[in-house]
Amino acid sequence: MYTGRILSVGMNTDGKPFAAYRVSSRSFPNRQCLGFDTRAAVVPKEGFEKDIFKNTYIAYNSLRIVGDTAIISNGSHTDVIADKISLGMNIKDALAYSLLTMDYEKDDYNTPRIAGVVTSSDNKDEYKCFIAIVSDKKLLVEEVPYGEAAFISTYGSQVPDPVDFDAKTATDAAKFIFDEGTFANYEKPVTSCATVFDGEWAIDVYNP
């Protein structure tokens, strides 16, 4: 089944906060994730740089770390959410404001924007995790409870679904969301990235 872009946030089966994202694509499969110290980006592969002129939505920062918080999404709203959080806006409002302002992508499929945010705190009272979507029909921002994980996709059910995210490290998480567990059921994976908190946020990417 083709479900489009997928992201997952929450706590893995090891009890560690994580955020993971997978590009699935029918039209622009020639892309890769590049990992940096505090972010990961989706970009065209070498030789396909001109694809950005065919669709401006295909390259963006998919993952940002701001202090103790990880932000993940399927578009340029990653940066908007990260900026609002860095200025002190609470997570729920940063997600709602950014998605409402940017709205769904105005492409041939009215592709929804999806996003997730999770903090690194292991204190239940301080820990925050939210997952969100804006489509041409709705805006949803929902909390993911402490100790749990959820995922959402652009063309699937478009609601947060619970998931057992069985990946301990950032390297494992990037591979897990690409084609393991529940995510093995979804077609046309292209590239992925992830971060897991274990004393600090570690970032890795998976490019088959």
C-alpha positions as CSV (number, residue, x, y, z in Angstrom):
1,M,0.0,0.0,0.0
2,Y,1.3,3.5,-0.9
3,T,0.8,5.9,2.0
4,G,3.1,8.7,1.1
5,R,5.5,10.4,3.5
6,I,5.6,8.9,7.0
7,L,6.9,10.3,10.3
8,S,6.9,8.8,13.8
9,V,7.6,10.4,17.2
10,G,7.4,9.4,20.9
11,M,9.4,6.9,23.0
12,N,10.9,3.8,21.5
13,T,10.6,0.3,23.1
14,D,13.7,1.2,25.1
15,G,12.0,4.2,26.7
16,K,14.1,6.8,24.8
17,P,12.6,9.8,23.0
18,F,12.9,9.6,19.2
19,A,11.7,11.2,15.9
20,A,11.9,9.5,12.5
21,Y,10.9,10.3,9.0
22,R,10.7,8.5,5.7
23,V,10.3,9.8,2.2
24,S,8.1,7.6,0.0
25,S,7.6,8.8,-3.5
26,R,6.1,7.9,-6.8
27,S,7.1,11.0,-8.7
28,F,10.5,12.0,-7.3
29,P,12.4,8.9,-6.1
30,N,15.9,10.2,-6.8
31,R,16.4,11.8,-3.4
32,Q,18.6,11.3,-0.4
33,C,18.8,12.4,3.2
34,L,21.9,14.2,4.4
35,G,22.7,14.3,8.2
36,F,24.4,17.1,10.1
37,D,25.0,17.9,13.7
38,T,21.6,19.4,14.5
39,R,19.6,18.7,11.4
40,A,18.9,16.4,8.5
41,A,17.8,17.5,5.0
42,V,16.1,15.8,2.0
43,V,17.8,16.8,-1.2
44,P,17.9,15.5,-4.8
45,K,20.7,13.0,-5.6
46,E,23.6,14.0,-7.7
47,G,22.5,14.4,-11.3
48,F,18.9,15.2,-10.4
49,E,19.4,18.7,-8.9
50,K,17.1,20.2,-11.6
51,D,14.1,18.2,-10.2
52,I,13.7,21.1,-7.7
53,F,12.5,23.3,-10.6
54,K,9.8,20.7,-11.4
55,N,8.5,20.6,-7.8
56,T,9.7,23.1,-5.1
57,Y,8.4,20.9,-2.3
58,I,10.9,18.1,-2.8
59,A,13.9,19.5,-0.9
60,Y,13.8,20.7,2.8
61,N,15.1,20.3,6.3
62,S,13.2,17.2,7.5
63,L,14.7,17.2,11.0
64,R,15.9,20.0,13.4
65,I,17.2,19.9,17.0
66,V,16.5,23.0,19.0
67,G,17.9,22.7,22.6
68,D,16.2,19.7,24.1
69,T,13.6,19.3,21.4
70,A,13.5,17.4,18.1
71,I,11.3,18.6,15.3
72,I,10.5,16.4,12.3
73,S,8.3,17.0,9.2
74,N,7.7,16.5,5.5
75,G,8.5,20.0,4.4
76,S,9.9,23.5,4.9
77,H,7.6,23.9,7.9
78,T,10.3,22.1,9.9
79,D,12.1,25.4,10.1
80,V,9.1,27.4,10.9
81,I,8.2,25.1,13.8
82,A,11.8,25.1,15.0
83,D,12.0,28.9,14.9
84,K,8.8,29.3,16.9
85,I,10.0,26.8,19.6
86,S,13.3,28.6,19.8
87,L,11.5,31.8,20.5
88,G,9.7,30.3,23.4
89,M,6.3,29.3,21.9
90,N,5.0,26.0,23.4
91,I,5.0,22.9,21.2
92,K,1.3,22.6,20.6
93,D,0.9,26.3,19.6
94,A,4.1,26.2,17.4
95,L,2.7,23.2,15.5
96,A,-0.8,24.7,15.1
97,Y,0.4,28.1,14.1
98,S,3.0,26.9,11.6
99,L,0.7,24.4,9.9
100,L,-2.3,26.8,9.8
101,T,-0.1,29.5,8.3
102,M,1.6,27.3,5.7
103,D,-1.4,25.1,5.0
104,Y,-1.3,22.0,2.8
105,E,1.0,21.8,-0.2
106,K,-0.5,23.2,-3.4
107,D,0.6,20.4,-5.6
108,D,-1.3,18.0,-7.8
109,Y,-2.3,15.9,-4.8
110,N,-3.0,18.6,-2.2
111,T,-0.4,16.9,-0.1
112,P,-0.9,17.3,3.6
113,R,1.9,18.7,5.8
114,I,2.7,16.4,8.7
115,A,4.9,17.2,11.7
116,G,6.0,15.9,15.0
117,V,7.8,17.3,18.0
118,V,9.3,15.5,21.0
119,T,11.4,16.7,24.0
120,S,14.3,14.8,25.6
121,S,13.1,14.9,29.2
122,D,12.7,11.6,31.0
123,N,10.6,13.4,33.6
124,K,6.9,12.5,32.9
125,D,5.7,15.9,34.1
126,E,8.1,17.8,31.8
127,Y,8.1,15.5,28.7
128,K,6.1,16.7,25.7
129,C,5.3,15.0,22.5
130,F,2.8,16.0,19.8
131,I,2.0,14.9,16.2
132,A,0.1,17.0,13.7
133,I,-1.3,17.2,10.2
134,V,-2.9,19.9,8.0
135,S,-4.8,18.8,4.9
136,D,-7.3,20.5,2.6
137,K,-10.0,19.2,5.1
138,K,-8.6,19.5,8.6
139,L,-6.0,20.7,11.0
140,L,-5.1,18.2,13.8
141,V,-2.6,18.5,16.6
142,E,-2.6,15.6,19.1
143,E,-0.5,14.7,22.1
144,V,1.4,11.4,22.2
145,P,1.3,10.1,25.8
146,Y,4.5,9.6,27.8
147,G,6.0,6.1,27.1
148,E,4.1,5.7,23.8
149,A,4.9,6.3,20.1
150,A,2.7,7.2,17.1
151,F,3.1,7.6,13.4
152,I,1.2,9.5,10.7
153,S,1.3,9.7,6.9
154,T,0.3,12.0,4.1
155,Y,-2.0,9.7,2.2
156,G,-2.8,7.0,4.7
157,S,-5.3,7.3,7.5
158,Q,-4.1,10.8,8.2
159,V,-4.6,10.3,11.9
160,P,-2.0,9.3,14.5
161,D,-1.7,5.5,14.8
162,P,0.1,3.8,17.7
163,V,3.3,1.9,16.9
164,D,5.9,-0.1,18.8
165,F,9.0,1.6,17.6
166,D,11.6,-1.1,18.1
167,A,14.9,0.7,17.3
168,K,17.4,1.7,20.0
169,T,19.8,4.0,18.1
170,A,19.4,6.7,15.5
171,T,21.0,4.4,12.9
172,D,18.5,1.7,13.8
173,A,15.6,4.1,13.8
174,A,16.4,5.4,10.3
175,K,16.4,1.9,9.0
176,F,13.3,0.9,11.0
177,I,11.0,3.5,9.6
178,F,12.4,2.8,6.1
179,D,11.3,-0.9,5.8
180,E,10.9,-2.7,9.2
181,G,8.0,-3.5,11.5
182,T,4.8,-1.8,10.6
183,F,6.6,0.3,8.0
184,A,7.5,-2.7,5.9
185,N,3.8,-2.7,4.8
186,Y,4.1,0.6,2.9
187,E,5.4,0.9,-0.7
188,K,8.0,3.0,-2.5
189,P,10.4,4.0,0.3
190,V,13.2,6.4,-0.9
191,T,15.2,7.7,2.0
192,S,14.9,8.3,5.8
193,C,16.4,10.0,8.8
194,A,16.0,9.8,12.5
195,T,17.2,11.0,15.9
196,V,17.2,9.2,19.3
197,F,18.0,10.8,22.6
198,D,20.5,8.9,24.8
199,G,22.1,11.6,26.8
200,E,22.2,13.8,23.7
201,W,20.3,13.8,20.4
202,A,22.1,11.6,17.8
203,I,21.1,11.9,14.1
204,D,21.5,9.4,11.3
205,V,20.2,8.8,7.8
206,Y,19.5,5.8,5.7
207,N,20.0,5.9,1.9
208,P,19.8,2.4,0.3
